Amino acid sequence: MARKRGSETIGDMVRSMLVVLIPVALVAGFVGLLRPSTAEVREVDWAGTLETARESAEFAVLGPDELPEGWTATRVAYETGASAGDDAWRLNVVTDDGVYVGLVQRPGELDRAVRAELPEFTADGTSLVDAETWQRYIDVDDEPGDHALVRQVGDTVVIVLTSAADYSLAESFASSLR
């Protein structure tokens, strides 16, 4: 015999919710398995863009001869601005440990480039890399703290930025630039 309308119990409500939520959870789980992981790193061909930048730029573009084993280039660009002073060479890589390393080279003065590229960073001493002095900068508001090395090279400023907990990775990458 059917119950009268209005005499439903809490148990009836819970059963109804389960009847609806279980299929929804199964579909959401299935879709999640099919979706590619956001942690996947997409590799880009950086060497060709480096050569093109070296041919096009009005400055001597620096870059590594090769990336260390297991490192993946994720972004590469030679950006041209309204004037040659607005151009920028950029290379972003991820190490085999998942640590970010970025390279920026742009014409101009060191202080102007630091303000534009590292607005949240503060000066943190110097590093000596291959007998060249690099200015150290750290983002103290970020944990564990992004680190950057900056050096004036002719009429350009070179910035090596890393999300590592110290400067050693940035120094290693800076020593590979030619």
C-alpha positions in Angstrom: 0.0 0.0 0.0 1.3 3.4 -1.0 1.9 6.1 1.6 0.1 9.3 1.4 1.8 12.3 0.0 3.6 14.3 2.8 4.4 11.3 4.9 7.9 10.8 3.5 10.7 10.1 6.0 14.3 11.3 6.2 15.3 7.8 5.0 13.3 8.3 1.9 15.1 11.5 1.2 18.5 10.0 1.8 17.7 7.1 -0.6 16.5 9.5 -3.3 19.7 11.6 -2.9 21.8 8.4 -3.3 19.9 7.4 -6.4 20.8 10.8 -8.0 24.4 11.3 -6.6 25.9 7.9 -7.3 25.5 8.1 -11.1 26.7 11.7 -11.1 29.8 10.7 -9.1 30.5 7.7 -11.4 30.2 10.0 -14.5 32.5 12.6 -13.0 35.1 10.0 -12.1 35.0 8.5 -15.6 35.4 12.0 -17.2 38.3 12.7 -14.8 40.1 9.5 -16.0 39.7 10.6 -19.6 40.9 14.1 -19.1 44.6 14.7 -19.7 46.6 15.6 -16.6 47.3 19.3 -16.1 50.7 18.3 -14.8 51.8 17.2 -18.2 54.5 19.4 -19.7 54.3 20.3 -23.3 57.6 20.5 -25.0 58.5 23.2 -27.5 61.3 23.4 -30.0 63.5 26.1 -28.5 66.7 25.6 -30.6 65.0 26.7 -33.8 63.6 29.9 -32.2 66.9 30.6 -30.7 68.6 30.5 -34.1 65.9 32.7 -35.6 66.2 35.2 -32.7 70.0 35.3 -33.2 69.5 36.1 -36.9 66.8 38.7 -36.3 67.8 40.5 -33.1 69.8 43.7 -33.0 71.7 42.2 -30.0 73.7 39.1 -29.4 71.1 36.6 -28.2 72.3 34.2 -25.5 71.1 30.7 -24.9 72.3 27.3 -23.9 74.0 25.0 -26.4 71.7 22.3 -25.2 69.4 21.6 -22.2 70.5 19.1 -19.5 69.1 15.6 -19.8 65.5 15.5 -18.6 64.9 19.2 -18.9 62.0 20.3 -21.1 61.5 23.7 -22.8 57.9 24.8 -22.2 57.9 28.2 -23.8 60.1 30.0 -26.2 59.6 33.4 -27.8 61.4 36.2 -29.5 59.1 39.2 -28.9 59.5 42.2 -31.1 58.2 45.5 -29.8 57.4 48.9 -31.4 61.1 49.6 -31.3 64.3 47.5 -31.0 64.5 48.5 -27.3 61.2 46.7 -26.7 62.4 43.3 -28.1 62.8 40.4 -25.7 64.1 36.8 -25.9 62.4 34.3 -23.6 63.0 30.7 -22.8 61.2 28.8 -20.1 62.2 25.3 -19.1 61.2 22.7 -16.4 63.9 20.5 -14.9 63.6 16.8 -14.4 62.6 17.6 -10.8 59.8 19.9 -11.9 61.6 23.1 -11.1 61.0 26.2 -13.3 63.9 28.0 -14.9 63.4 31.1 -17.1 65.6 33.2 -19.2 64.9 36.7 -20.4 67.2 38.9 -22.4 66.2 42.4 -23.4 67.9 45.6 -24.5 68.2 48.3 -21.9 69.5 49.2 -18.5 69.6 46.8 -15.6 67.4 48.8 -13.2 64.7 49.3 -15.9 64.7 45.5 -16.7 64.5 44.5 -13.1 61.5 46.8 -12.5 59.7 45.4 -15.6 60.6 41.7 -15.2 61.0 41.3 -11.4 58.7 43.9 -9.8 58.2 41.9 -6.5 61.9 41.1 -6.1 64.5 42.7 -3.8 68.3 42.8 -4.2 70.1 39.9 -2.4 73.9 40.3 -3.1 75.9 38.9 -5.9 77.0 35.6 -7.5 80.2 34.9 -9.4 79.5 32.8 -12.4 82.3 32.0 -14.9 84.3 35.0 -13.5 81.3 37.3 -14.2 79.4 39.1 -11.4 75.6 38.6 -11.4 73.2 40.6 -9.2 71.0 38.4 -7.0 67.3 39.1 -6.5 64.8 37.2 -4.4 61.0 37.2 -4.1 60.7 37.1 -0.3 56.9 37.0 -0.5 57.0 33.6 -2.3 57.7 30.3 -0.6 60.2 28.8 -0.9 61.3 32.0 -2.7 61.9 32.6 -6.4 65.5 33.5 -7.2 66.9 35.5 -10.0 70.3 36.4 -11.4 70.7 39.6 -13.4 73.6 40.9 -15.4 74.2 43.7 -17.9 75.7 42.2 -21.1 76.6 44.9 -23.5 73.4 46.9 -24.3 71.2 44.1 -23.0 70.1 42.7 -19.6 70.1 38.9 -19.0 67.8 37.5 -16.3 67.9 33.9 -15.1 64.9 33.1 -12.9 64.2 29.9 -11.0 61.7 28.6 -8.5 64.4 26.7 -6.7 65.1 27.2 -3.0 68.6 28.6 -3.6 70.7 30.2 -6.3 72.7 27.2 -7.4 70.3 26.1 -10.2 70.2 29.7 -11.6 74.0 29.9 -11.4 74.3 26.5 -13.2 72.0 27.6 -16.0 73.7 31.0 -16.3 77.0 29.3 -16.9 75.5 27.4 -19.9 74.6 30.6 -21.7 76.6 31.4 -24.9 
